[in-house]
Amino acid sequence: MITHTQLSEAREPRSLPVRATSRGVRVTWWYTAAAIVSFELILVLTWAGTLRQAGLQGVATVAVLVGGLIWCGSTLPLLLAYRHRTGEPTALRWRTVLLPLLVAVAYGVFAFSLSGLWLLLVVPVAQSVQLLDRPQAERMRVVLAITAVLACLWVIDAKMIVSGSLDITNGYYPLGYISAALPIMTVVSLWWWDVLISLDRARVSEARLAAIQERLSVATDVHDLQGHHLQVIALQLELTERLLPSDPAAALEQLRAARISVDEARQGTRDLATRFRSVPLRDELANARDLLRAAGIAAETVVGQDADNAPASLFGPVIRETTTNVLRHGGGRHATLRLARAGDLWRYEISNDTDAAAASIPTPGSPRVGARSEGTGLDGLARRATEAGGALEIVRGESDFTVIVTVPATEEPEL
């Protein structure tokens, strides 16, 4: 019979580390942010170089360059704020965005006062505005409007150059093109990040939905099985109570039937548990690999051709427990799971790179002074392997941690 505690454990699985985004997604964000900042730096360098060639004084050119670098730095807080956007309409946090916007305005006014070019006045402000957390549809309308304004300013500046004091006719066209194209390049980069983060959230939601569906399936099967047998047992006991004063023999027969119903319920529960536990080892390894990848760990599996003949009742719990061990204690970025036959032995191995925190994982049988209680899972695996006639081995390298379980290649042991 399934107890209340067991049902509670089924409803509330052991907690694992939760990561908002996988490592690949986080790396992609830094690529995206670096690309946007690179666009800005190229633009500032183009401005400074063009103005220098046009005859602007050296001190003024350096001032434009240094001010541009400060402006590029001021866009970093806007990028960091954009990274954590939820996609839902929210009010702007002016305490976060006010200072970067003021820096953009100040730099635009300063560059305009030195060069007389309207593009240098508007582009810094337009770029900073593009980095604000706004709905996608609104951002597209804004970028189209800004691009149209910048194109018009490009034409106005080109007409004013002829009568201006700076000779930038030859170098103005590249400068104008890069200036007008910057908002579009920025929005395209941010759109790519939005698509990527949406896919990552969909992946997390799909994994949670699959876990919920699995729990509902277990709950439904348990309810149907136990509910039927308990109802039958209740009726048999009620009938026994009624027959006991007048017909003890018939009451005894009903008690025997109730006992048989109890045995059937117990056997049905055992069969149900076996059905959920008897997952093919290839699927167990694939599930473990997917779970590790979902947690941001680059995992791979190496499975022998005859791995389906390995004892699933032993290696199934071993695979699940060692995978949980990597998630809780490993702290690394790579993991490899192997299952194959080596002579007269079945050999399962899981290896992962570790950090300093992994040193707290105790070896089975070692003293646990200051160690966390989760480490006792390896002791359970060692007992399983010993009962099956095998062994568990721990290999600690300078930067990796490996668990090896070997058992004789005989018929599947009864555990």
PLY file of the C-alpha trace (Angstrom):
ply
format ascii 1.0
element vertex 415
property float x
property float y
property float z
element edge 414
property int vertex1
property int vertex2
end_header
0.00 0.00 0.00
1.17 3.53 -0.76
1.42 5.65 2.37
0.59 9.31 2.77
4.30 10.14 2.98
5.01 8.36 -0.31
2.20 10.22 -2.03
3.55 13.51 -0.67
6.99 12.67 -2.05
5.43 11.87 -5.43
3.65 15.23 -5.48
6.73 17.14 -4.33
9.87 15.76 -6.00
13.24 16.56 -4.56
14.32 20.05 -5.42
17.12 20.59 -7.90
19.03 23.72 -8.78
16.91 26.05 -10.87
18.65 28.12 -13.50
16.73 30.86 -15.26
18.70 30.43 -18.46
21.17 27.87 -19.71
24.83 28.70 -20.10
24.53 28.86 -23.89
21.80 31.49 -23.62
23.83 33.57 -21.18
26.86 33.45 -23.48
24.67 34.49 -26.41
23.54 37.52 -24.44
27.13 38.69 -23.97
27.73 38.20 -27.71
24.66 40.34 -28.41
25.67 43.08 -25.97
29.25 43.07 -27.28
27.98 43.44 -30.85
25.83 46.47 -29.96
28.65 48.17 -28.06
30.98 47.41 -30.97
28.57 49.17 -33.35
28.65 52.20 -31.08
32.45 52.21 -30.82
32.83 51.94 -34.59
30.48 54.89 -34.99
32.41 57.04 -32.49
35.73 56.18 -34.13
34.26 57.02 -37.54
33.05 60.37 -36.23
36.41 61.23 -34.69
38.41 60.09 -37.72
36.21 61.93 -40.20
36.27 65.17 -38.21
40.04 64.92 -37.85
40.50 64.50 -41.61
38.14 67.41 -42.18
40.44 69.77 -40.31
38.92 69.88 -36.82
41.47 70.78 -34.16
43.22 67.88 -32.45
41.94 68.77 -28.98
38.36 68.94 -30.25
38.74 65.60 -32.04
40.05 63.96 -28.88
37.16 65.50 -26.93
34.66 63.98 -29.38
36.41 60.62 -29.07
36.59 60.63 -25.26
33.02 61.86 -24.94
31.92 59.10 -27.30
33.63 56.47 -25.18
31.85 57.80 -22.10
28.55 57.67 -23.97
29.21 54.05 -25.04
29.87 53.17 -21.41
26.61 54.82 -20.36
24.66 52.41 -22.58
25.86 49.38 -20.60
23.34 49.86 -17.73
20.57 50.07 -20.33
21.74 46.81 -21.91
21.92 45.06 -18.52
18.40 46.26 -17.71
17.17 45.00 -21.08
18.65 41.56 -20.48
16.23 40.90 -17.61
13.11 42.19 -19.36
10.01 39.99 -19.00
8.30 40.94 -22.25
5.32 42.33 -20.36
4.40 46.03 -20.50
6.07 47.73 -17.54
6.73 51.29 -16.47
10.24 52.55 -17.10
12.48 52.75 -14.05
13.61 56.32 -14.47
16.17 56.05 -11.70
17.98 53.47 -13.84
17.62 55.08 -17.28
17.74 58.80 -16.45
21.51 59.09 -16.05
22.36 57.24 -19.33
19.84 59.39 -21.20
21.33 62.58 -19.72
24.82 61.44 -20.75
23.55 60.81 -24.30
21.93 64.26 -24.48
25.04 65.97 -23.10
27.33 64.19 -25.53
25.05 64.97 -28.49
24.96 68.68 -27.62
28.74 68.74 -27.09
29.51 66.99 -30.41
27.07 69.26 -32.25
28.69 72.37 -30.80
32.06 71.27 -32.16
31.03 69.95 -35.57
27.72 71.62 -36.40
26.37 68.25 -37.63
22.81 67.39 -36.68
23.50 63.66 -36.86
26.02 63.92 -34.02
23.35 65.66 -31.95
20.53 63.14 -32.51
22.23 59.74 -32.89
23.45 59.30 -29.25
19.98 60.10 -27.89
18.25 57.90 -30.49
20.56 54.96 -29.73
19.99 55.18 -25.97
16.22 55.36 -26.50
16.39 52.17 -28.59
17.82 50.29 -25.62
14.86 51.02 -23.34
12.52 48.17 -22.45
9.51 48.79 -24.69
6.99 46.43 -26.36
8.21 44.95 -29.63
5.55 46.57 -31.83
6.19 49.99 -30.30
9.94 49.59 -30.74
9.55 48.83 -34.44
7.48 51.97 -34.99
10.01 54.06 -33.08
13.01 52.70 -34.98
11.35 53.34 -38.34
10.56 56.91 -37.30
14.09 57.48 -35.97
15.67 56.05 -39.12
13.55 58.37 -41.27
14.57 61.37 -39.13
18.25 60.42 -39.33
18.03 60.05 -43.11
16.54 63.56 -43.34
19.27 64.96 -41.09
21.84 63.25 -43.28
20.48 65.17 -46.29
20.34 68.47 -44.33
23.92 68.06 -43.11
25.07 67.22 -46.63
23.62 70.49 -47.96
25.17 72.50 -45.13
28.62 71.00 -45.62
29.22 72.98 -48.82
29.04 76.28 -46.97
30.53 74.99 -43.71
33.97 75.49 -42.28
34.81 71.77 -42.29
35.75 69.99 -45.50
34.09 66.60 -44.91
32.47 66.11 -48.28
34.46 62.97 -49.09
34.13 61.27 -45.73
30.62 62.31 -44.86
28.79 59.59 -46.77
30.25 56.65 -44.78
29.70 58.65 -41.59
26.07 59.37 -42.49
25.36 55.80 -43.55
26.72 54.27 -40.34
24.90 56.86 -38.23
21.54 56.28 -39.89
21.90 52.47 -39.85
22.87 52.17 -36.15
19.28 52.07 -34.74
18.25 49.33 -37.19
21.35 47.21 -36.40
20.65 47.63 -32.69
16.99 46.64 -32.95
17.83 43.59 -35.06
20.32 42.44 -32.39
17.76 42.96 -29.61
15.09 41.16 -31.66
17.41 38.16 -31.98
17.89 38.15 -28.20
14.11 38.34 -27.64
13.58 35.33 -29.93
16.29 33.34 -28.16
14.99 34.07 -24.67
11.44 33.18 -25.77
12.68 29.82 -27.03
14.54 29.20 -23.78
11.46 30.01 -21.71
9.40 27.71 -23.93
11.92 24.94 -23.27
11.64 25.43 -19.51
7.83 25.52 -19.70
7.78 22.33 -21.78
9.97 20.53 -19.24
7.72 21.65 -16.37
4.60 20.63 -18.28
6.06 17.18 -18.96
6.82 16.75 -15.24
3.29 17.88 -14.31
1.73 15.48 -16.81
3.83 12.63 -15.45
2.74 13.38 -11.88
-0.90 13.57 -12.97
-0.55 10.23 -14.72
0.89 8.64 -11.57
-1.81 10.21 -9.39
-4.57 8.99 -11.72
-3.26 5.43 -11.80
-2.82 5.33 -8.03
-6.30 6.76 -7.49
-7.94 4.27 -9.85
-6.09 1.29 -8.39
-6.37 2.11 -4.70
-9.86 3.59 -4.96
-11.27 0.41 -6.52
-9.67 -1.99 -4.06
-10.44 0.13 -1.01
-14.09 0.40 -2.04
-14.32 -3.39 -2.45
-12.62 -3.98 0.91
-14.97 -1.52 2.64
-18.04 -3.33 1.24
-16.67 -6.72 2.25
-15.97 -5.56 5.80
-19.40 -3.96 6.04
-20.97 -7.23 4.91
-18.87 -9.11 7.45
-20.17 -6.86 10.22
-23.75 -7.57 9.21
-23.29 -11.35 8.89
-21.26 -11.86 12.04
-24.25 -12.10 14.52
-26.34 -14.43 12.34
-23.92 -16.35 10.12
-20.34 -16.46 11.45
-19.22 -18.84 8.68
-20.32 -16.45 5.95
-18.74 -13.55 7.83
-15.47 -15.48 7.99
-15.68 -16.07 4.25
-16.05 -12.33 3.68
-13.01 -11.67 5.87
-11.00 -14.08 3.71
-12.24 -12.25 0.61
-11.20 -8.92 2.13
-7.74 -10.30 2.85
-7.49 -11.46 -0.78
-8.53 -7.97 -1.90
-5.77 -6.49 0.27
-3.23 -8.82 -1.37
-4.51 -7.85 -4.81
-4.22 -4.15 -3.95
-0.69 -4.66 -2.70
0.30 -6.62 -5.79
-1.34 -4.03 -8.04
0.58 -1.26 -6.33
3.82 -3.20 -6.73
3.10 -3.79 -10.42
2.30 -0.10 -10.88
5.56 0.95 -9.24
7.47 -1.56 -11.36
5.87 -0.23 -14.54
6.99 3.30 -13.75
10.46 2.21 -12.70
11.19 -0.13 -15.60
12.31 2.54 -18.04
14.75 1.27 -20.72
18.29 2.18 -19.80
18.80 4.00 -23.08
15.85 6.21 -22.19
17.19 6.68 -18.65
20.50 7.86 -20.05
18.78 10.11 -22.61
16.59 11.62 -19.86
19.66 12.21 -17.67
21.48 13.88 -20.57
18.50 16.14 -21.34
18.15 17.07 -17.66
21.81 18.04 -17.42
21.59 20.06 -20.62
18.49 21.84 -19.33
20.56 22.84 -16.28
23.21 24.41 -18.53
25.68 21.49 -18.51
27.06 20.21 -21.81
26.27 16.50 -21.44
26.85 13.56 -23.75
26.17 9.81 -23.53
28.16 6.81 -24.74
25.98 3.68 -24.79
27.12 0.19 -25.77
25.17 -1.76 -28.38
24.04 -4.43 -25.88
23.28 -1.96 -23.07
19.60 -3.00 -23.10
20.67 -6.30 -21.50
22.13 -4.55 -18.44
20.22 -4.89 -15.13
17.72 -2.00 -15.31
16.56 -2.46 -11.69
20.12 -1.63 -10.57
21.36 0.90 -13.11
18.10 2.85 -13.35
18.33 4.19 -9.77
22.09 4.55 -10.16
21.71 6.77 -13.24
19.07 8.93 -11.56
21.00 9.32 -8.31
24.35 10.14 -9.94
22.68 12.65 -12.27
21.12 14.34 -9.24
24.55 14.28 -7.57
26.08 16.19 -10.51
23.29 18.77 -10.43
23.56 19.34 -6.70
27.29 19.16 -6.11
29.21 19.16 -9.40
29.22 22.84 -10.29
30.84 22.04 -13.63
30.02 22.67 -17.26
30.59 19.27 -18.89
29.46 15.72 -18.09
29.76 12.35 -19.81
27.67 9.23 -19.09
28.85 5.79 -20.29
27.22 2.37 -20.06
28.73 -0.66 -21.75
29.81 -4.23 -21.16
33.47 -4.76 -20.28
34.22 -8.48 -20.35
32.19 -10.17 -17.63
31.11 -6.87 -16.08
28.58 -4.16 -16.79
30.26 -0.80 -16.31
28.46 2.51 -15.77
30.49 5.70 -15.50
29.55 9.35 -15.07
32.24 12.00 -15.13
31.97 15.75 -14.79
34.31 18.68 -14.32
34.09 20.33 -10.92
34.88 23.51 -9.08
36.07 24.09 -5.54
32.57 23.57 -4.14
32.56 19.99 -5.39
35.18 19.09 -2.80
32.40 18.81 -0.24
31.07 15.61 -1.82
31.94 12.78 0.57
33.25 9.43 -0.57
31.09 6.48 0.59
32.21 5.34 4.01
34.27 8.45 4.72
33.66 10.68 7.74
31.11 13.40 7.13
32.43 16.20 9.26
30.83 19.33 7.84
29.47 17.49 4.80
25.95 17.94 3.57
23.37 15.18 3.99
22.76 14.86 0.24
26.09 13.06 -0.06
24.61 9.95 1.58
23.15 9.06 -1.83
26.53 7.62 -2.84
26.44 5.32 0.18
23.10 3.96 -1.02
24.55 3.34 -4.48
27.53 1.54 -2.93
25.17 -0.76 -1.00
23.17 -1.49 -4.15
26.29 -2.38 -6.09
27.61 -4.58 -3.26
24.30 -6.46 -2.93
24.42 -7.15 -6.69
27.97 -8.53 -6.39
29.59 -5.43 -7.84
31.37 -2.34 -6.59
31.27 1.45 -6.66
34.45 3.42 -7.28
35.12 7.14 -6.86
37.88 8.76 -8.93
38.83 12.32 -8.01
41.00 14.23 -10.47
42.36 17.75 -10.24
39.42 19.10 -12.21
36.99 16.18 -12.60
34.93 13.80 -10.51
33.99 10.32 -11.71
31.64 7.68 -10.29
32.04 4.12 -11.63
29.62 1.27 -10.90
30.42 -2.27 -12.04
28.31 -5.42 -11.58
28.70 -8.96 -12.92
27.11 -9.53 -16.32
24.58 -12.10 -15.14
20.80 -12.17 -14.97
19.22 -9.05 -13.55
19.48 -9.20 -9.74
16.46 -8.96 -7.48
16.75 -5.88 -5.28
0 1
1 2
2 3
3 4
4 5
5 6
6 7
7 8
8 9
9 10
10 11
11 12
12 13
13 14
14 15
15 16
16 17
17 18
18 19
19 20
20 21
21 22
22 23
23 24
24 25
25 26
26 27
27 28
28 29
29 30
30 31
31 32
32 33
33 34
34 35
35 36
36 37
37 38
38 39
39 40
40 41
41 42
42 43
43 44
44 45
45 46
46 47
47 48
48 49
49 50
50 51
51 52
52 53
53 54
54 55
55 56
56 57
57 58
58 59
59 60
60 61
61 62
62 63
63 64
64 65
65 66
66 67
67 68
68 69
69 70
70 71
71 72
72 73
73 74
74 75
75 76
76 77
77 78
78 79
79 80
80 81
81 82
82 83
83 84
84 85
85 86
86 87
87 88
88 89
89 90
90 91
91 92
92 93
93 94
94 95
95 96
96 97
97 98
98 99
99 100
100 101
101 102
102 103
103 104
104 105
105 106
106 107
107 108
108 109
109 110
110 111
111 112
112 113
113 114
114 115
115 116
116 117
117 118
118 119
119 120
120 121
121 122
122 123
123 124
124 125
125 126
126 127
127 128
128 129
129 130
130 131
131 132
132 133
133 134
134 135
135 136
136 137
137 138
138 139
139 140
140 141
141 142
142 143
143 144
144 145
145 146
146 147
147 148
148 149
149 150
150 151
151 152
152 153
153 154
154 155
155 156
156 157
157 158
158 159
159 160
160 161
161 162
162 163
163 164
164 165
165 166
166 167
167 168
168 169
169 170
170 171
171 172
172 173
173 174
174 175
175 176
176 177
177 178
178 179
179 180
180 181
181 182
182 183
183 184
184 185
185 186
186 187
187 188
188 189
189 190
190 191
191 192
192 193
193 194
194 195
195 196
196 197
197 198
198 199
199 200
200 201
201 202
202 203
203 204
204 205
205 206
206 207
207 208
208 209
209 210
210 211
211 212
212 213
213 214
214 215
215 216
216 217
217 218
218 219
219 220
220 221
221 222
222 223
223 224
224 225
225 226
226 227
227 228
228 229
229 230
230 231
231 232
232 233
233 234
234 235
235 236
236 237
237 238
238 239
239 240
240 241
241 242
242 243
243 244
244 245
245 246
246 247
247 248
248 249
249 250
250 251
251 252
252 253
253 254
254 255
255 256
256 257
257 258
258 259
259 260
260 261
261 262
262 263
263 264
264 265
265 266
266 267
267 268
268 269
269 270
270 271
271 272
272 273
273 274
274 275
275 276
276 277
277 278
278 279
279 280
280 281
281 282
282 283
283 284
284 285
285 286
286 287
287 288
288 289
289 290
290 291
291 292
292 293
293 294
294 295
295 296
296 297
297 298
298 299
299 300
300 301
301 302
302 303
303 304
304 305
305 306
306 307
307 308
308 309
309 310
310 311
311 312
312 313
313 314
314 315
315 316
316 317
317 318
318 319
319 320
320 321
321 322
322 323
323 324
324 325
325 326
326 327
327 328
328 329
329 330
330 331
331 332
332 333
333 334
334 335
335 336
336 337
337 338
338 339
339 340
340 341
341 342
342 343
343 344
344 345
345 346
346 347
347 348
348 349
349 350
350 351
351 352
352 353
353 354
354 355
355 356
356 357
357 358
358 359
359 360
360 361
361 362
362 363
363 364
364 365
365 366
366 367
367 368
368 369
369 370
370 371
371 372
372 373
373 374
374 375
375 376
376 377
377 378
378 379
379 380
380 381
381 382
382 383
383 384
384 385
385 386
386 387
387 388
388 389
389 390
390 391
391 392
392 393
393 394
394 395
395 396
396 397
397 398
398 399
399 400
400 401
401 402
402 403
403 404
404 405
405 406
406 407
407 408
408 409
409 410
410 411
411 412
412 413
413 414
